[in-house]
Amino acid sequence: MSSFKSIVTLLSISILASALAAVNGNDYVYIFYMTLIFQLILGFTVSSIRNPILQLRAEAIENERIQSFSQQGVDLKCAHCGSISIVPVVLDEKNEYDCPSCDNSNSLYINITVARKTNMLNMQHLVTSSIDDESTTIDTIRNE
């Protein structure tokens, strides 16, 4: 749909320019073709400059995102010697690291879990003096 809109805009500008040329007594066919060629060259030039700039910006944003993820670290226990060290978690790599203590290679496996969001219980109602009062309080909280 956007290419159709672009073609209609391109032709409309060329027709308008050739109509103005015809009113002024100039050759309208020549002006139509010249404005059409000028618009095509201008559009090609603008897209040739704009596309690499947009690509560089997208790559810079992606690099910043990856760098921020790489700054996240986890305290891990070495599988060989048991010493604890801070290991950066990089989501686009294999997540392998060498233990600084024993120099053996370890791998980090990430398990992602999705949980349902719940509301916290009002803990003030749970302070009771007997088990019967506690069950009554819990029932009251659930019914609220």
N, C-alpha and C positions, 0 to 999 in steps of 0.2 A: 504494500500500500504506500509506503514512503517513497519508493522509486517512482511510482505513478505520480505522486504529488510533486516530486522533484522535476519530472519531465513536464508536467503541466505548468509549474512555475517558470521553468526555463523557456518554454515556448511562449508563455504569456508576456514575459519581459521582452523577448525578441519581437513579438507582434506589436507591443506597445511602442517600442523604439522605432520599428519600421513604419508604424502609423504616424508617429510624430515626424519622421523623415518625409513621408508622403505629403503631409500638410505643408511642410516647408519647401516643397518642390524638389526634394532629393530622391535618388533612386531607392525605393523602399525595399526591393529585393536584395540589393547589395547591403543595406543597413541590417536587414533581417539576418542574413548569413554572418555578417561581421559580429553582431551582438551575440549570436548563437555560439560562434567560435570563441569569442572573448570570454563568455560565461563558462564554457567547457574548460578552457585553459586556466581560468581563474579558479574554478572548482577543483581541478586536478592539482594545482599548485597548493591551494589551501589544505586539501586532504593529505598531500605529500608531506607537508610540514606538521600538520596537526596530529596525524596518526602516530608518528614516532614519539612525539612529546607525550601523548596520552599513554603510550606503551611504557615509556620510561617512568611516568608517574605511577602507573599500576605496579610495575616491578619494584619501585621504591616503597610503596605501601606494603606490598607483600613481604619484602625484606624486613621492614620494621615489625611486621606482625610475627614473622618467624623469629626475629631477634628477641622480641618480648616473651615469646614462648620459651626460648632457650634459656632465659634468665630464671625460669622456674626450676627449682631444685627440690630434691627429696632426700631425707636422711635414710640411707640404706645400709643394711648389714651385708658384708661381703660373704658370698656363698662358700669361700674357701677358708678364710682365717677368722671371720666373724667380727672384724673391726667395722666400726660405723663411719661412713663418710658421706658428704653432701654430693649428690650426683645430679647434674642438670638433666632435665627431661626435655628432649628435642623430638617433636612429633613427626618430623620429616626424615629422621634417620633411624638407624637400627637400635639405638639406645643401648649400645655396648659401652662399657667403661672398664678401665684397668684399676684395680684396687691400689691406692697409694701405699698401703702397708706391705702387701705380699706380691704386688705386681701381676696378679693373675687376672684373667679376663672374666667379666661378669656381664650378664644381659639383664635388662630391665623389661618386664612384661607389664603392660598396663591393662587393667580390667575396668571397663566403664560400666557403671550401673545407673539405671534411671529409677528414681523413687517418686512416689506421689507426695505432693506437698500437703502437710497437715498443719493444723493450728495447735499452738501450745495450750495445755490445760492451765487453768488458773490455780496455781499451787496454794493459794491462801485457803481455799475451801477444803484442801486435803488434810489440814491439821485437825485431828480428831483425838478423842480420848478412848474410844473402843472400836472394835472391829465392826460392830453394827452401825456405828456412826459413820465410819469410813465408807461402807458400801452405800449408805444413804446419800452421802455427799457425792460420791462418784456418780450415782444415778441422777442426782440433781444437776450435776455439771453436764452430763450427756444430754439431758432434756432441755437445757438452755439454748 
